Amino acid sequence: MSGRPRTTSFAESCKPVQQPSAFGSMKVSRDKDGSKVTTVVATPGQGPDRPQEVSYTDTKVIGNGSFGVVYQAKLCDSGELVAIKKVLQDKRFKNRELQIMRKLDHCNIVRLRYFFYSSGEKKDEVYLNLVLDYVPETVYRVARHYSRAKQTLPMIYVKLYMYQLFRSLAYIHSFGICHRDIKPQNLLLDPDTAVLKLCDFGRTIYFKSNLVKFCRRTLSAPQKFVVSWLVISVLGTPTREQIREMNPNYTEFKFPQIKAHPWTKVFRPRTPPEAIALCSRLLEYTPTARLTPLEACAHSFFDELRDPNVKLPNGREKPALFNFTTQGKNAGERLVINTFPGELRCVSQAKTKKHQNFKNK
């Protein structure tokens, strides 16, 4: 990792935070095999703040970047592998990623097991350590593997990964949370079970009424204009009305007039029509015309996943896809029911009707 790690702060809060009580409580020892064992006082990711001792071993670096460093380690008590994300902490502010991850509990979002603080090499340097579930692969690496082998990712995996991504987004959106950094590197995968988990909430924000203003400022960077140009080259030049719908504060209209590129030429030959239809609905200029994540889950492109007889190419059962939480159901009960397989759909509709009849009595 080059340069100084990026500090992370909770932008929505200007109040300084107290020094963590568990800060600095780190011990290093050796087990009977001579392996290094690190013991820290960590706070559970969910539930009340009850610090406890956590020991881990077999630590090695598995990733780094502007955010900090990610280690793989093994918990001594259970033998489970975990990932420890270490980021430089601004002691004046709460950490946005930590505050949000402590609220999340979903099968398609990487779980925060513990967190603890450690000191750096420099005076007053503090690091936040997020202890997360370890997931071995990413969509990026899997896609690269198939590309290098000159093969195409099986369509069943495309459906599984997209569907689970939409589920995770529907869940965080129900809390008013916007991820803002969806990319293949942030989509973790277990290649054996085909379970996908969304990770890296370092750029996450809450939806606010001034979000349009915020987005307008970030679009001033040159690279953002390159991205805008690439979008226009595919979708064509947006109309004045579409621009007004995206950002009422944007009055200039200096884009060159470009016709939309046909979707059939954007995708590879033999791409399922349902996949093209789904993408076209997701990439609408007008925000209200775009599919929500939950609406995307109910799209016909994912009908194969609703077939109870369909299994993974390796012969395993599909991961859990229809175990919606109460929070997710509150985001749209009828849409959730539409994502279910036939039998589950009938049961859910009956339960919903019974509940409505009870409320009307």
C-alpha positions in Angstrom: 0.0 0.0 0.0 1.5 3.3 -1.1 1.1 6.5 0.9 -0.7 7.2 4.1 -4.0 5.3 4.6 -7.1 7.3 4.1 -8.8 8.4 7.4 -12.4 7.5 7.8 -14.9 9.7 9.6 -18.6 9.9 10.2 -19.4 12.9 8.0 -23.0 13.2 9.3 -21.7 13.9 12.8 -19.5 16.8 13.9 -19.4 15.7 17.6 -16.1 14.4 18.8 -16.2 10.9 20.3 -14.5 9.6 23.5 -11.4 7.5 23.4 -12.6 3.8 23.2 -12.4 2.1 26.6 -11.0 -1.1 25.0 -8.3 0.9 23.1 -4.8 -0.5 23.4 -5.7 -3.8 25.1 -3.7 -6.0 22.8 -1.5 -8.9 23.9 0.8 -11.1 21.8 1.8 -14.7 22.9 2.7 -18.0 21.4 0.7 -21.2 21.4 2.1 -24.7 21.9 3.1 -24.9 18.3 5.0 -21.6 18.5 2.5 -19.7 16.4 1.8 -16.1 17.2 -1.5 -15.5 19.0 -2.9 -12.0 19.3 -5.5 -11.3 22.0 -7.5 -8.1 22.0 -10.5 -6.7 23.9 -13.2 -6.4 21.2 -16.8 -5.4 21.1 -19.4 -7.6 19.4 -20.6 -6.2 16.1 -24.3 -6.6 17.0 -26.0 -6.3 20.4 -25.0 -4.4 23.5 -21.5 -3.0 24.0 -20.0 -5.8 26.1 -16.2 -5.9 25.4 -14.7 -9.4 25.6 -11.3 -11.0 24.9 -10.9 -12.4 21.4 -7.8 -14.3 20.3 -6.7 -15.0 16.7 -3.7 -16.5 15.0 -2.4 -17.2 11.5 -2.5 -13.6 10.5 -1.6 -12.6 6.9 -2.3 -9.7 4.5 -4.8 -10.5 1.8 -5.6 -7.0 0.6 -4.6 -3.3 0.8 -5.4 0.0 -0.7 -6.2 3.7 0.1 -8.6 2.4 2.8 -6.0 0.6 4.8 -5.1 -3.1 5.1 -7.2 -6.4 5.2 -5.8 -9.4 7.0 -7.0 -13.0 7.1 -6.9 -14.6 10.6 -8.2 -17.6 12.4 -10.2 -17.4 15.6 -8.6 -19.5 18.3 -11.9 -20.5 20.0 -13.8 -21.7 17.0 -11.1 -22.2 14.3 -13.2 -20.0 11.9 -11.5 -17.8 9.4 -12.2 -14.1 9.6 -11.1 -11.0 7.7 -9.8 -8.0 9.7 -10.1 -4.6 8.0 -7.7 -2.1 9.6 -8.3 1.6 8.8 -6.8 4.8 10.2 -9.3 6.4 12.5 -9.9 10.1 13.0 -10.4 10.2 16.8 -12.5 13.3 16.5 -15.4 11.6 14.7 -17.4 8.4 14.7 -16.6 6.0 11.9 -19.4 5.8 9.3 -18.7 2.3 8.2 -18.7 1.0 11.8 -21.9 2.8 12.7 -23.8 1.4 9.7 -22.5 -2.1 9.8 -23.6 -2.5 13.4 -27.2 -2.0 12.2 -27.1 -4.6 9.4 -27.9 -8.2 9.7 -28.6 -9.9 6.3 -27.5 -13.1 4.6 -26.2 -11.2 1.6 -24.2 -8.6 3.6 -20.8 -9.5 5.1 -21.3 -9.8 8.9 -19.4 -7.6 11.4 -18.4 -10.0 14.2 -16.3 -7.7 16.4 -14.5 -4.4 16.3 -11.5 -3.1 18.3 -9.0 -0.3 18.2 -5.2 -0.5 18.1 -2.4 2.1 18.2 -0.2 2.9 15.2 3.5 3.5 14.9 3.1 7.3 15.2 2.1 9.1 18.4 -1.7 9.5 18.8 -2.3 7.3 15.7 -5.4 5.1 16.2 -6.6 2.3 13.9 -10.1 0.8 13.8 -10.2 -2.9 13.2 -13.3 -4.5 11.8 -13.5 -8.3 12.3 -15.7 -9.6 9.5 -16.7 -13.0 8.1 -14.1 -14.3 5.7 -15.4 -15.0 2.2 -12.8 -16.4 -0.2 -13.6 -14.9 -3.6 -15.1 -11.9 -5.3 -17.2 -11.5 -8.4 -14.2 -9.6 -9.9 -11.8 -12.6 -9.5 -14.4 -15.1 -10.7 -15.2 -13.1 -13.8 -11.5 -12.6 -14.5 -10.9 -16.4 -14.2 -13.6 -17.1 -16.8 -12.3 -14.4 -19.1 -8.8 -15.7 -19.0 -10.0 -19.2 -19.7 -12.0 -17.7 -22.7 -15.2 -19.1 -21.2 -18.5 -17.5 -20.3 -19.8 -17.4 -16.7 -22.8 -19.8 -16.6 -26.1 -17.9 -16.8 -27.4 -19.6 -13.6 -24.5 -17.9 -11.7 -25.2 -14.5 -13.3 -28.8 -14.8 -12.1 -27.8 -16.0 -8.6 -25.2 -13.2 -8.1 -27.5 -10.4 -9.5 -30.5 -11.6 -7.5 -28.5 -11.7 -4.2 -27.0 -8.3 -4.9 -30.5 -6.8 -5.4 -31.6 -8.5 -2.2 -28.8 -6.8 -0.3 -29.6 -3.4 -1.8 -33.3 -3.7 -1.1 -32.4 -4.4 2.6 -30.0 -1.5 3.1 -32.3 0.9 1.1 -35.1 0.0 3.6 -32.9 1.7 6.2 -32.3 4.7 4.0 -28.7 3.6 3.4 -27.0 4.2 0.0 -23.9 2.1 -0.6 -22.3 4.3 -3.4 -19.5 1.8 -4.2 -21.1 -1.2 -6.0 -18.4 -2.9 -8.0 -17.2 -6.5 -8.6 -14.4 -6.2 -6.1 -17.0 -5.4 -3.3 -19.1 -8.5 -4.1 -17.8 -11.4 -2.1 -18.5 -14.9 -3.2 -18.3 -18.4 -1.8 -17.7 -20.4 -5.0 -19.0 -23.7 -3.5 -22.3 -22.4 -2.2 -22.8 -19.5 -4.7 -23.6 -17.2 -1.7 -22.9 -13.5 -2.5 -22.2 -10.9 0.2 -22.0 -7.1 -0.2 -19.0 -5.6 1.6 -17.1 -2.3 2.0 -19.4 0.3 3.5 -16.7 3.0 3.7 -18.4 5.3 1.2 -21.9 4.7 2.5 -24.3 7.6 3.4 -27.9 8.0 4.5 -30.4 9.3 2.0 -31.0 13.0 2.6 -33.1 15.7 1.0 -29.9 17.5 -0.2 -28.5 14.4 -1.9 -29.0 15.9 -5.3 -26.8 18.8 -4.3 -24.2 16.5 -2.9 -24.1 14.4 -6.1 -23.7 17.5 -8.3 -20.6 18.5 -6.4 -19.0 15.1 -6.8 -19.6 15.1 -10.5 -17.1 18.0 -11.0 -14.1 15.6 -11.1 -12.8 15.0 -14.6 -13.1 11.2 -14.3 -16.8 11.6 -13.6 -17.3 13.4 -16.9 -15.5 10.4 -18.6 -18.0 8.1 -16.9 -20.9 10.4 -18.0 -19.6 10.3 -21.6 -19.5 6.5 -21.5 -23.1 6.3 -20.2 -24.3 8.7 -22.9 -22.5 6.7 -25.6 -24.7 3.8 -24.7 -28.0 5.3 -23.5 -27.9 8.3 -25.8 -28.1 12.0 -24.8 -30.7 12.6 -22.1 -33.6 15.0 -22.8 -34.0 18.2 -20.9 -36.9 16.6 -19.0 -34.7 13.6 -18.1 -31.9 15.9 -16.8 -34.5 17.9 -14.8 -35.8 14.7 -13.3 -32.2 13.6 -12.3 -31.2 17.0 -11.0 -33.5 20.0 -10.9 -30.6 22.3 -10.1 -28.8 21.5 -13.3 -29.8 24.1 -15.9 -27.0 23.8 -18.5 -27.4 21.5 -21.4 -24.2 21.2 -23.4 -24.1 17.5 -24.2 -23.6 16.5 -27.8 -26.6 14.9 -29.4 -26.0 11.2 -29.6 -28.4 8.4 -30.4 -28.9 5.5 -28.1 -26.9 2.4 -28.9 -29.1 -0.6 -29.5 -29.1 -3.0 -26.5 -28.7 -6.0 -28.8 -25.4 -4.6 -29.9 -24.2 -3.8 -26.4 -24.5 -7.4 -25.1 -23.0 -10.5 -26.5 -24.9 -12.7 -29.0 -27.3 -15.2 -27.4 -27.8 -13.0 -24.3 -31.3 -13.9 -23.0 -33.9 -11.2 -23.9 -35.0 -11.1 -20.3 -31.5 -10.1 -19.3 -31.5 -7.2 -21.8 -35.0 -6.2 -20.7 -33.9 -6.1 -17.0 -30.8 -4.0 -17.7 -32.7 -1.6 -19.8 -35.1 -1.0 -16.9 -32.2 -0.6 -14.5 -30.4 2.0 -16.7 -33.2 4.5 -17.1 -32.2 8.2 -17.0 -35.5 9.1 -15.2 -35.1 7.9 -11.5 -38.8 7.1 -11.1 -38.7 4.9 -14.2 -35.9 2.7 -12.9 -36.6 -0.6 -11.2 -36.1 -0.7 -7.4 -33.9 -3.5 -6.1 -37.1 -5.3 -4.9 -38.8 -4.9 -8.2 -35.7 -6.3 -9.9 -35.9 -9.4 -7.7 -39.4 -10.0 -9.1 -38.3 -9.7 -12.7 -38.9 -12.6 -15.1 -35.1 -12.9 -15.7 -34.9 -14.6 -12.3 -37.8 -17.1 -12.8 -35.3 -20.0 -13.1 -34.3 -19.4 -9.5 -37.9 -19.8 -8.4 -37.9 -23.4 -9.8 -37.4 -25.7 -6.8 -35.8 -28.4 -9.0 -33.0 -26.2 -10.2 -29.6 -26.8 -8.5 -26.1 -25.4 -8.8 -23.8 -26.7 -11.6 -21.8 -28.5 -8.9 -24.9 -30.4 -7.8 -25.5 -28.5 -4.6 -28.8 -26.9 -3.6 -29.2 -23.2 -4.3 -28.5 -20.8 -1.5 -31.5 -19.4 0.5 -33.1 -16.8 -1.8 -36.6 -16.3 -0.3 -36.0 -15.9 3.4 -36.9 -12.3 3.5 -36.6 -10.5 6.8 -39.4 -8.4 8.4 -37.5 -5.3 7.4 -37.3 -6.5 3.8 -41.0 -7.4 3.7 -41.9 -4.0 5.0 -40.2 -2.5 1.9 -42.9 -4.1 -0.3 -45.0 -7.1 0.8 -46.6 -7.7 -2.6 -43.3 -7.5 -4.4 -41.7 -9.9 -2.0 -44.5 -12.4 -2.7 -43.9 -12.0 -6.4 -40.3 -13.2 -5.9 -41.3 -16.5 -4.3 -41.7 -19.8 -6.1 -45.3 -20.9 -6.9 -46.0 -22.8 -3.7 -44.5 -20.3 -1.4 -46.2 -17.5 -3.3 -49.6 -19.1 -2.6 -48.8 -19.6 1.1 -47.6 -16.0 1.4 -50.6 -14.6 -0.3 -52.9 -16.6 2.0 -51.0 -15.3 5.0 -51.2 -11.7 3.8 -54.9 -12.0 3.1 -55.6 -13.6 6.5 -53.6 -10.8 8.2 -55.5 -8.1 6.3 -58.9 -9.7 7.1 -57.8 -9.7 10.8 -56.9 -6.1 10.7 -60.2 -5.2 9.1 -62.3 -6.9 11.8 
